[in-house]
């Protein structure tokens, strides 16, 4: 099969990381895969085994997609869905329904209107699936679309740094960094490290532009991994931390409730006071820490890339059989 994924840009983010794994895995299975975009500053996909197809304007991108009428075309974000629809249709990979990201009602409507374009929607998030199937009544397939690279994210023989935590920082409302900052103002004898594309103003140190293996190292060195998001399609960093055996504390963010179970493989909190208490519990209760670590590893082991690629091949082959 020829399979074309379309992205709005190539900034480094969790969604693009998943798209990279899809295309790498499908290419390894013998499919002709490529990534199409209009972004002259791309950095994220170097070293890939699939084709990078960078266009200098949107019209050329849409014309190219239209010419490839027999290809499996996949929109990956709401701003790319109209391009795939204009080119003859295809699939729409949905990590979450992103209306909470926007304040303007016009932007929210623009997002929702993309679900009326006649594309075949692919989702993992239970809430998104329910909304699309029973409220919008559109064609939608629910399947797992992401997993962990267990060759990288795994328990390592690295000593923990006592009293330390790790936080994936992004200065965006849905990530709710104010909650983490507020917690840091009321907790004692705790050192927070962060990683991401932005420097965290309330962390002791921030690791920017760090590789996956580097992230795995600092996850293994930390006594706890923390997420404070209010909205996530899934939250892959939580699962990566679990795969490393690092105890996890998180807020409820819809997507992570698929795999996060309070007091089993993580601690779920709702405010800064609860977060402070949860951190102290993990730092002082070794039995709790070991139990969360062991259960987190078992949870992460359920998410394997080979299984994801098998499912995607089955879904995308429908296009070939119907053509």
C-alpha positions as CSV (number, residue, x, y, z in Angstrom):
1,X,0.0,0.0,0.0
2,X,1.0,3.6,-0.5
3,X,0.2,5.4,2.7
4,X,0.4,9.2,3.1
5,X,0.1,11.0,6.4
6,X,-0.5,14.7,6.4
7,X,0.7,17.0,9.2
8,X,0.2,20.7,9.7
9,X,3.8,21.3,10.8
10,X,6.7,19.3,12.1
11,X,7.3,20.7,15.6
12,X,8.4,18.3,18.2
13,X,5.4,16.9,20.1
14,X,3.8,13.7,21.3
15,X,1.4,13.5,18.4
16,X,4.2,13.7,15.9
17,X,6.1,11.1,17.8
18,X,3.2,8.7,17.4
19,X,2.9,9.5,13.7
20,X,6.7,8.8,13.3
21,X,6.2,5.4,14.8
22,X,3.2,4.6,12.6
23,X,5.1,5.4,9.4
24,X,8.3,3.7,10.5
25,X,6.4,0.5,11.4
26,X,4.3,0.5,8.3
27,X,7.4,1.1,6.1
28,X,9.2,-1.8,7.9
29,X,6.2,-4.0,6.8
30,X,7.0,-3.2,3.1
31,X,4.5,-0.3,2.6
32,X,5.4,2.8,0.6
33,X,4.9,5.5,3.2
34,X,5.5,9.2,3.2
35,X,4.8,12.3,5.3
36,X,3.4,15.4,3.6
37,X,3.6,18.9,5.1
38,X,4.2,22.6,4.4
39,X,6.9,23.5,6.8
40,X,10.3,24.8,5.8
41,X,11.8,24.5,9.3
42,X,11.2,20.8,9.8
43,X,13.6,19.0,12.3
44,X,11.7,16.3,13.9
45,X,11.7,13.4,11.3
46,X,15.4,13.2,10.4
47,X,16.7,9.7,10.1
48,X,13.3,8.3,9.2
49,X,12.9,5.3,6.8
50,X,9.9,6.9,5.0
51,X,9.7,9.8,2.5
52,X,9.5,13.4,3.7
53,X,7.5,15.4,1.2
54,X,7.7,19.1,1.9
55,X,5.6,21.5,-0.2
56,X,6.1,25.2,-0.6
57,X,2.4,26.0,-0.5
58,X,-1.0,24.4,0.4
59,X,-2.3,24.3,-3.1
60,X,0.6,22.1,-4.3
61,X,0.0,19.8,-1.3
62,X,-3.6,19.3,-2.1
63,X,-2.9,18.8,-5.8
64,X,-0.4,16.1,-4.9
65,X,-2.8,14.3,-2.6
66,X,-5.5,14.5,-5.3
67,X,-3.2,12.9,-7.9
68,X,-2.5,10.0,-5.5
69,X,-6.1,8.8,-5.7
70,X,-5.3,5.2,-4.9
71,X,-3.2,6.0,-1.8
72,X,-4.3,5.7,1.8
73,X,-4.4,9.3,2.9
74,X,-4.5,10.1,6.6
75,X,-5.3,13.5,8.2
76,X,-3.6,13.8,11.6
77,X,-5.0,17.0,13.0
78,X,-8.2,19.0,12.4
79,X,-6.4,21.6,10.2
80,X,-5.3,18.9,7.8
81,X,-8.7,17.1,7.6
82,X,-10.1,19.5,4.9
83,X,-7.0,18.9,2.7
84,X,-7.6,15.1,2.7
85,X,-11.3,15.6,2.1
86,X,-10.6,17.9,-0.9
87,X,-8.3,15.3,-2.4
88,X,-10.9,12.6,-2.5
89,X,-11.2,11.5,1.1
90,X,-9.4,9.1,3.4
91,X,-8.8,8.7,7.1
92,X,-8.8,11.1,10.0
93,X,-6.5,10.1,12.9
94,X,-8.0,11.7,16.1
95,X,-6.0,11.8,19.4
96,X,-8.7,13.8,21.1
97,X,-11.4,16.4,20.3
98,X,-9.4,19.5,20.8
99,X,-12.1,22.1,21.4
100,X,-10.8,22.8,25.0
101,X,-7.6,24.2,23.5
102,X,-9.5,27.2,22.1
103,X,-11.3,30.1,23.7
104,X,-13.0,31.5,20.6
105,X,-16.3,29.9,19.7
106,X,-15.5,30.2,16.0
107,X,-12.4,28.1,16.5
108,X,-14.4,25.4,18.3
109,X,-16.9,25.4,15.4
110,X,-14.1,25.0,12.9
111,X,-12.8,21.9,14.8
112,X,-16.3,20.3,15.0
113,X,-17.0,21.0,11.3
114,X,-14.2,18.7,10.3
115,X,-16.2,15.8,11.6
116,X,-18.7,16.5,8.8
117,X,-16.2,16.0,6.0
118,X,-17.0,12.3,5.3
119,X,-13.7,11.0,6.4
120,X,-13.2,7.6,8.2
121,X,-12.3,8.6,11.7
122,X,-9.8,6.5,13.8
123,X,-9.7,7.1,17.5
124,X,-8.5,5.5,20.7
125,X,-10.0,7.8,23.2
126,X,-13.3,6.4,24.5
127,X,-15.0,9.8,24.9
128,X,-14.1,10.9,21.4
129,X,-15.4,7.6,20.0
130,X,-18.7,8.0,21.8
131,X,-19.2,11.6,20.7
132,X,-18.3,10.8,17.0
133,X,-20.4,7.6,16.8
134,X,-23.5,8.5,18.8
135,X,-23.7,12.3,18.6
136,X,-22.1,13.1,15.2
137,X,-23.1,9.7,13.8
138,X,-20.1,9.5,11.5
139,X,-17.9,6.5,10.4
140,X,-15.5,5.8,13.2
141,X,-13.2,3.0,14.2
142,X,-11.9,2.7,17.8
143,X,-8.5,1.0,18.1
144,X,-5.3,1.5,20.0
145,X,-3.1,3.9,18.0
146,X,-0.1,4.4,20.3
147,X,2.3,2.3,22.3
148,X,5.7,2.5,24.1
149,X,9.1,1.9,22.6
150,X,10.1,-0.7,25.1
151,X,13.6,-0.8,23.7
152,X,14.1,2.7,25.1
153,X,11.6,3.1,27.9
154,X,12.4,0.4,30.4
155,X,13.8,0.0,33.9
156,X,17.6,0.8,33.9
157,X,20.2,0.0,36.5
158,X,20.5,3.7,37.5
159,X,20.4,4.9,41.1
160,X,17.4,7.1,42.0
161,X,18.1,10.6,43.1
162,X,16.4,10.9,46.5
163,X,13.6,13.4,46.8
164,X,13.3,14.1,43.1
165,X,10.5,14.3,40.6
166,X,10.2,14.7,36.9
167,X,7.6,16.9,35.0
168,X,6.9,17.2,31.3
169,X,6.6,21.0,31.1
170,X,4.6,23.0,28.5
171,X,3.2,26.5,29.1
172,X,-0.3,25.8,27.9
173,X,-3.6,25.9,29.8
174,X,-4.5,22.3,29.2
175,X,-1.2,21.2,30.8
176,X,-2.1,23.2,34.0
177,X,1.4,24.1,35.0
178,X,0.0,26.5,37.7
179,X,-1.0,23.5,39.8
180,X,2.6,22.1,39.7
181,X,4.0,25.6,40.5
182,X,1.6,26.0,43.4
183,X,2.6,22.6,44.8
184,X,6.3,23.6,44.6
185,X,5.6,26.6,46.8
186,X,4.1,24.4,49.6
187,X,6.3,21.3,49.6
188,X,9.6,20.9,51.3
189,X,12.7,18.7,50.6
190,X,11.6,18.0,47.1
191,X,13.5,18.8,43.9
192,X,11.7,19.0,40.6
193,X,13.3,18.4,37.2
194,X,11.5,19.0,33.9
195,X,11.9,18.3,30.2
196,X,10.3,19.6,27.0
197,X,10.8,22.4,24.5
198,X,10.4,25.2,27.0
199,X,12.3,26.0,30.2
200,X,10.2,25.5,33.3
201,X,10.4,28.5,35.6
202,X,9.7,26.6,38.8
203,X,11.9,23.5,38.2
204,X,15.5,23.1,39.5
205,X,16.6,22.3,36.0
206,X,15.0,21.8,32.6
207,X,16.2,19.3,29.9
208,X,15.4,20.8,26.5
209,X,15.7,19.0,23.1
210,X,16.5,15.8,24.9
211,X,16.5,12.4,23.1
212,X,14.1,9.6,24.1
213,X,17.0,7.7,25.6
214,X,17.8,10.8,27.6
215,X,14.2,11.1,28.8
216,X,14.3,7.4,29.8
217,X,17.5,8.1,31.8
218,X,16.0,10.9,33.8
219,X,12.7,9.0,34.3
220,X,14.7,6.1,35.8
221,X,16.6,8.5,38.1
222,X,13.5,10.2,39.4
223,X,11.5,8.9,42.4
224,X,8.2,10.1,40.9
225,X,6.8,11.3,37.6
226,X,4.0,14.0,37.6
227,X,1.4,15.1,35.2
228,X,-1.1,17.9,35.9
229,X,-3.0,18.1,32.6
230,X,-6.7,18.9,32.5
231,X,-7.1,17.5,28.9
232,X,-5.2,14.8,27.0
233,X,-5.9,12.5,24.2
234,X,-4.0,9.8,26.1
235,X,-0.8,11.2,27.7
236,X,2.0,9.0,26.4
237,X,4.7,10.4,28.8
238,X,2.7,8.8,31.7
239,X,2.9,5.4,30.0
240,X,6.6,5.9,29.2
241,X,7.3,6.6,32.9
242,X,5.4,3.5,33.9
243,X,7.5,1.5,31.4
244,X,10.6,2.8,33.2
245,X,9.2,1.6,36.6
246,X,8.8,5.2,37.9
247,X,5.8,5.8,40.2
248,X,3.3,8.1,38.6
249,X,1.1,10.9,40.0
250,X,-1.5,12.4,37.6
251,X,-4.7,14.4,37.4
252,X,-7.7,13.1,35.5
253,X,-7.5,14.3,31.9
254,X,-10.1,12.0,30.1
255,X,-7.6,10.2,27.9
256,X,-5.4,8.9,30.7
257,X,-8.3,7.2,32.4
258,X,-8.0,4.4,29.8
259,X,-5.0,3.1,31.6
260,X,-4.5,5.0,34.9
261,X,-6.1,3.3,37.9
262,X,-5.9,5.2,41.2
263,X,-3.9,3.4,44.0
264,X,-3.1,0.6,41.6
265,X,-0.6,1.9,39.0
266,X,-0.7,5.5,39.9
267,X,-2.0,8.1,42.3
268,X,-4.7,10.4,40.9
269,X,-5.0,13.9,42.5
270,X,-7.3,16.9,41.9
271,X,-5.4,19.9,43.4
272,X,-2.1,21.1,44.8
273,X,-2.7,20.0,48.3
274,X,-3.5,16.4,47.1
275,X,-0.5,16.5,44.9
276,X,1.8,17.5,47.8
277,X,0.5,14.6,49.9
278,X,0.8,12.1,47.0
279,X,4.5,13.1,46.4
280,X,5.2,12.7,50.1
281,X,3.5,9.3,50.2
282,X,5.6,8.0,47.4
283,X,8.9,9.4,48.8
284,X,8.2,7.9,52.3
285,X,6.3,4.7,51.7
286,X,8.6,2.3,49.9
287,X,5.9,-0.4,49.7
288,X,3.6,2.0,47.9
289,X,6.4,3.1,45.6
290,X,7.3,-0.5,44.7
291,X,3.7,-1.5,44.1
292,X,3.0,1.4,41.8
293,X,6.2,0.7,39.9
294,X,5.5,-3.0,39.4
295,X,1.9,-2.4,38.3
296,X,3.0,0.5,36.0
297,X,5.4,-1.8,34.2
298,X,2.7,-4.4,33.7
299,X,0.3,-1.7,32.4
300,X,2.9,-0.4,29.9
301,X,3.7,-3.9,28.7
302,X,0.2,-4.1,27.2
303,X,1.1,-1.3,24.7
304,X,3.3,-2.8,22.0
305,X,4.0,-1.3,18.6
306,X,3.7,-4.5,16.7
307,X,0.1,-4.9,17.8
308,X,-0.6,-1.3,16.8
309,X,0.9,-1.7,13.3
310,X,-1.1,-4.9,12.8
311,X,-4.4,-3.1,13.5
312,X,-3.5,-0.1,11.3
313,X,-2.7,-2.5,8.4
314,X,-6.1,-4.1,8.8
315,X,-7.9,-0.8,8.8
316,X,-6.0,0.8,5.9
317,X,-6.3,-2.3,3.8
318,X,-10.1,-1.6,3.6
319,X,-9.3,1.2,1.2
320,X,-7.4,-1.2,-1.1
321,X,-10.2,-3.8,-1.1
322,X,-12.9,-1.3,-1.9
323,X,-11.0,0.5,-4.7
